[in-house]
Structure formats: structure tokens, C-alpha cells
Amino acid sequence: PDPIEAIKILMEEMQLRQKDLIDDLGGKNRVSEVLNRKRILNLEMVRNLMQRLHLSADSLIKDYAILK
């Protein structure tokens, strides 16, 4: 799966809600923007998600479609 789908799958498996990623992604609005493909992941977000979701960097830095 692309990075956003991988995040969503793991959130479901770990029973996490969007609010659980606020500290990792930098705010409530930013979580929504990332999960709705309106903002790309930056390096700090990737590092935080690697720790929280136990994902590899490779799975988080793949190209994925951004909605304009």
C-alpha cells in the first residue's frame, strides 16, 4: 500500500484515532490534511510515525498521490 493507506491500516489494527497522531504529525489539522492527502509527510513526521506505528522509512517515503 502507499504510505497513507499503510498508516490507515495500522491505525485500525492498533485502534488509534486521528487524535492519537496529533503529537506525531504536529496538530489536529495537520493529521487531517495528511490522512486526506492534502499535505505530504515531512522528515519529522516520518520519524515519528516510524516509532509510533513501527513502519519502515521505505514504506513511508514512497510516492503517493496528493489531492489538489
C-alpha positions in Angstrom: 0.0 0.0 0.0 1.0 3.6 -0.4 2.1 5.4 2.8 -1.3 6.9 3.6 -3.0 3.5 3.2 -0.3 1.9 5.4 -0.9 4.5 8.1 -4.7 4.0 8.0 -4.4 0.2 8.1 -2.1 0.3 11.1 -4.2 2.9 12.8 -7.2 0.5 12.5 -5.1 -2.5 13.7 -3.8 -0.6 16.7 -7.2 1.0 17.4 -5.8 4.5 17.0 -7.8 7.6 16.2 -6.7 10.7 14.3 -6.3 12.5 17.7 -3.7 9.9 18.7 -1.4 11.1 15.9 -1.6 14.8 16.8 1.8 14.9 18.6 3.4 12.8 15.8 2.2 14.9 12.9 2.1 18.4 14.5 -1.5 19.2 15.2 -5.1 18.2 14.7 -5.4 20.0 11.3 -2.2 18.5 10.1 -3.3 15.0 10.9 -6.5 15.6 8.8 -4.5 17.1 6.0 -2.1 14.2 5.8 -4.8 11.5 6.0 -6.8 13.3 3.4 -3.8 13.6 1.1 -3.6 17.4 1.2 -0.2 17.5 2.8 2.9 15.4 2.3 4.8 13.8 5.1 7.9 15.7 6.1 11.0 14.1 7.7 10.0 14.7 11.3 6.6 13.2 10.6 8.2 10.1 9.0 10.5 9.7 12.0 7.6 10.0 14.5 5.4 7.6 12.5 8.2 5.1 12.3 8.4 4.9 16.1 4.7 5.0 16.8 3.5 2.6 14.1 6.7 0.5 13.7 6.8 1.2 10.0 10.0 1.3 7.9 11.1 4.6 6.4 10.8 3.0 2.9 7.1 2.4 3.4 6.6 6.0 4.5 8.6 7.7 1.8 7.1 6.0 -1.3 5.4 8.3 -3.8 1.7 8.8 -3.3 -1.0 10.9 -4.9 -1.7 14.3 -3.4 -5.1 15.8 -4.0 -5.0 19.4 -5.3 
